[in-house]
Amino acid sequence: AYGTLTVRSLLDTREHCLNEFNFPDPYSKVKQKENGIALKCFQSVIDSLDSLDWEERQFALVKGLLAGNVFDWGAKAVSE
């Protein structure tokens, strides 16, 4: 009735239920900690990207975007 069952649909359903019943995000503190660490690394990552030539920079950006999406979805191999 609701289409294909996927990890994404389960995550969306979980998020919907948390919001509908006013539950706080159980991972809020972990996300804040990770965001703080990421912000500390931000400038060095930008500097590193700036040092690459155009083609290498494009590849690095796409690779980073894809890795970030896979990590967000909780792929165990990526987090290891």
N, C-alpha and C positions, 0 to 999 in steps of 0.2 A: 504493500500500500504506500510506502514512503520511499521506494526506490531501492537501490543497492546499499547494503550495509557495509560501511567502510569505517576505517579509523577516524576519518574526518567527520563523518556523520555522528559517530559516537561522541567525539569531542564537542561538536556543535550542540548535541543534545544535552550533554553535561553542563556546558556553559549556559544554555537556555534555562535549565532547571535551577542552577545556582542563582541566576539573575531573577527568575520568576519568584522564588521563595526567599529572596533577600539574604542568601548565604554569602559570607565574605569569600573572596578567592583564597582557597587553602594554600596556594603557592605564592601568595603576595610577598612574604618576607624573602623567599628564595629569589623571586624575580627582582626585588629591590637590590639584593646583594649582587646578583649577576649584572644588573644594569650599572651599578657602581663600579664594578671591576671593568666592564666594557668601556665605560667612559674614561677610565684611567688609561686604557690602551688605545683609545680612539686616535689621538694625534700621531702616535708612532705608526699606526696602520695607514693613516692618510699620507704621512711622509714616505712610507715604503711604497705605496701605490704611485705617488708622484715621481719616484725615482725610476719607475719602469717606463719602457718605451710604449707607444700607443697600443700595439698588438698585445704585448705581455699584460698591460694594464686591463685591457678588455677581457682577456682570458681570466685574469685573477678576480675581476669583479663578478663575472658570471659564475665562476667556481665558488666564490664566497656566497653569492646569493643562493645557489643550489644547496650548498652545504648547510646554510642557515635554515632553509625550508625543511630539509630532511631532519635536522636536529630538532627543530620546533615540533615535528611530528613524533619525536621520541624514539627515533631509530637507535636501537641499542648499539649497533656496530659503530655508528657515528660518535655517540657519546663516549665509547671506549677508546 
